[in-house]
Amino acid sequence: IISILFYFYEAFVDNFWVRAALRGMSGAISAAMILAVYDLAKASLYKHRLFSLILMFAAFAACLFTTISTGLIILALGLIGIIAFTFIPEEKII
């Protein structure tokens, strides 16, 4: 699907009206991303506040201060979460 979207994007990116429409949509897309991040953070901080905060700040710091791929950072922190909830009783995770 992404390859098809990229093909159409490349075909229409030079069109003035399409470019203007895409530029206008960028604000709405940013707002939708901010709302999604807020909802996900609110849900994850509900039960295990400290553990979730540590993972969030670790992801932010790793993205900001290193050149490690965002996908690898998400994968590593996801594996940390899986390992933590698999081997540590849930009551002990803060």
Secondary structure as the mmCIF struct_conf table of DSSP 4:
data_model
#
loop_
_struct_conf.conf_type_id
_struct_conf.id
_struct_conf.beg_label_comp_id
_struct_conf.beg_label_asym_id
_struct_conf.beg_label_seq_id
_struct_conf.end_label_comp_id
_struct_conf.end_label_asym_id
_struct_conf.end_label_seq_id
HELX_RH_AL_P HELX_RH_AL_P1 ILE A 2 PHE A 12
TURN_TY1_P TURN_TY1_P1 VAL A 13 ASP A 14
HELX_RH_AL_P HELX_RH_AL_P2 PHE A 16 SER A 44
TURN_TY1_P TURN_TY1_P2 LEU A 45 LYS A 47
HELX_RH_AL_P HELX_RH_AL_P3 ARG A 49 PHE A 65
HELX_RH_AL_P HELX_RH_AL_P4 THR A 70 PHE A 87
BEND BEND1 ILE A 88 ILE A 88
HELX_RH_3T_P HELX_RH_3T_P1 GLU A 90 LYS A 92
#
